Amino acid sequence: QMQLQESGPGLVKPSETLSLTCTVSGASGSFRSYYWSWIRQPPGKGLEWIGYIYHSGSTMNNPSLKSRVTMSIDTSKNQFSLKLSFVTAADTAIYYCARQTVGAYGSNLFFDSWGQGTLVTVSS
Amino acid sequence: EIVMTQSPATLSVSPGERATLSCRASQSVSANLAWYQQKPGQAPRLLIYGASTRATGIPGGFSGSGSGTEFTLTISSLQSEDFAVYYCQQYNKWPSTFGQGTKLEI
């Protein structure tokens, strides 16, 4: 059974870079068949899609985060990573990694598997 | 971006009763809509995609309907484990966006 697990620091200082990694286990050959996404949820609030990466390394980010997002992928380890630069208190959230189904013509669809999430707090 | 609006924000229902949750899109998303359930301290779980197709392992008591801008999630007979927050998500147009959630409480 496929599982996703986020890892990374739980505390980041303002203006620094948040770095998280998601490890996918039990994916077999499906790692190359999906988009791998990051989604966040500020405490007590709703969900915001951050972006996705494909096994080829192509990415798509939410324009609300402008150019602060960088994603990378290591297909040999079934891992993908997120970097969010110049963080502020508004970036405090639970960060989830998730598998996103690829639709016709490469469209990004729904999220059918999620990690348990990791809380990242931005504070000095 | 497409704004998804869910109503009501909180819905109080008794166990065994039927619950109807609504989701409205600011422009048409065709049938490219998903529903998720989130319990406290847990990640969201996919319930419905394509507006009406149940995800793998989801009980038949959950059903979705609608297309265009108006969507509904119906839970036919509420069990104690169904009390949670429910989110809709459109994936018709980039960037994908979520509603603010409906809390289903006893």
Interface residues (C-beta under 8 A of the other chain):
Chain A: K45 G46 L47 E48 W49 M60 N62 P63 S64 Y96 A98 T101 G103 S107 N108 L109 F110 F111 D112 W114 G115 Q116 G117
Chain B: E1 N32 A34 Y36 Q42 A43 P44 R45 L46 Y49 A55 Y87 Q89 Y91 W94 P95 S96 T97 F98 G99 Q100 G101
